Amino acid sequence: MLAVIFDMDGVLMDSEPAICEAAILGLKEYGVTAVPDDFKPFVGAGEDRFIGGVAEKYGLVYKPEMKRRVYEIYLEIVKDRIKVFEGVHDLLKLLKEKEIPMALASSADRIKVDANLKSAEIPMRLFNAIISGENVERKKPAPDVFLKAAQAMGVNPVNCVVVEDAVNGIAAAKAAGMKCIAVVSSFPREQLVEANPDYICNDIPDVQQKLIELIDTESAI
């Protein structure tokens, strides 16, 4: 049976600008003047690395309280800032109707996952499993979060298709032995091509078409 594992940020919704703004404001309180491009290499690697990587770039030793402060800011600004990508609700509904197992697997902490899903009005019950950063020791590009999702669904990793937007996530999916659909949202197509996913889609409706093709092929076997 085919199963689908979704990354969250940059795939189902666009919350990267909000977490980036929160991180900039949070780090500013520690004397760091960061800019959005500083965070690009750490997209998809979890907030410890997202914040810590930039802090270290500016010579600041990362401390857990930095993340706590960033989340305080994030939870205040995210309520009105989440943008659900066109076609997401239709895709999730379709897969549910087809009884395709679905998981959400994010390097983000559960507090962020819950806040994003609530703001995006995506019911948690749609997913057979939700795996967040606290559930694994190693974040993307390690495969742990995707392997944990497959285990939670009771599906062999080779039967899973990951939908990702980030280079780190593509690497994680490949390391897990899963097929990967990359959607062009957070990174230029050229960078995604270099990461070598199985498929590249322009948007969520394009992803839906590819998933239906894969599901139909699986059913015909």
HELIX and SHEET records of a PDB file:
HELIX    1   1 GLU A   16  LYS A   28  1                                  13    
HELIX    2   2 PRO A   36  PHE A   42  5                                   7    
HELIX    3   3 GLU A   47  LYS A   57  1                                  11    
HELIX    4   4 PRO A   64  ILE A   77  1                                  14    
HELIX    5   5 VAL A   78  ASP A   80  5                                   3    
HELIX    6   6 VAL A   88  GLU A   97  1                                  10    
HELIX    7   7 ARG A  110  ALA A  120  1                                  11    
HELIX    8   8 MET A  124  LEU A  126  5                                   3    
HELIX    9   9 GLY A  133  ASN A  135  5                                   3    
HELIX   10  10 ASP A  144  MET A  153  1                                  10    
HELIX   11  11 PRO A  157  ASN A  159  5                                   3    
HELIX   12  12 VAL A  167  ALA A  175  1                                   9    
HELIX   13  13 ARG A  189  ALA A  195  1                                   7    
HELIX   14  14 ILE A  204  ALA A  220  1                                  17    
SHEET    1   A 6 ALA A 129  ILE A 131  0                                        
SHEET    2   A 6 MET A 102  ALA A 105  1                                        
SHEET    3   A 6 ALA A   3  PHE A   6  1                                        
SHEET    4   A 6 CYS A 160  GLU A 164  1                                        
SHEET    5   A 6 LYS A 179  VAL A 183  1                                        
SHEET    6   A 6 TYR A 199  CYS A 201  1                                        
SHEET    1   B 2 MET A  13  ASP A  14  0                                        
SHEET    2   B 2 LYS A  83  VAL A  84 -1                                        
END                                                                             
